[in-house]
């Protein structure tokens, strides 16, 4: 019984960490895209 509860808790924890990792990943992609968007905009403005 305790082993079953432990498995549920561990899977729940991994799911939560995966969700946090996904949020961080999307924020990183957005930050990089925003940075390159600014760089590209500056290049377009130069030309």
C-alpha positions in Angstrom: 0.0 0.0 0.0 2.7 2.4 1.0 4.7 1.6 -2.2 1.6 2.4 -4.3 1.3 5.8 -2.6 5.0 6.4 -3.1 4.6 5.7 -6.8 1.7 8.1 -7.1 3.6 10.8 -5.3 6.7 10.4 -7.4 4.7 10.4 -10.7 2.8 13.5 -9.5 6.1 15.2 -8.6 7.6 14.4 -12.0 4.5 15.7 -13.8 4.6 19.0 -11.8 8.3 19.4 -12.6 7.6 18.7 -16.3 5.0 21.4 -16.3 7.4 23.9 -14.7 10.1 22.9 -17.2 7.7 23.5 -20.0 6.9 26.9 -18.7 10.6 27.8 -18.4 11.2 26.4 -21.9 8.5 28.5 -23.4 9.7 31.6 -21.6 13.3 30.9 -22.9 12.0 30.5 -26.5 10.0 33.7 -26.2 13.0 35.6 -24.7 15.3 34.4 -27.5 12.7 35.2 -30.2 12.1 38.6 -28.7 15.9 39.3 -28.6 16.4 38.2 -32.2 13.3 40.2 -33.2 14.8 43.3 -31.8 18.2 42.6 -33.4 16.5 41.9 -36.8 14.4 45.1 -36.4 17.6 47.1 -35.8 19.2 45.6 -38.9 16.1 46.4 -41.0 16.1 50.0 -39.6 19.8 50.4 -40.6 19.0 49.4 -44.2 
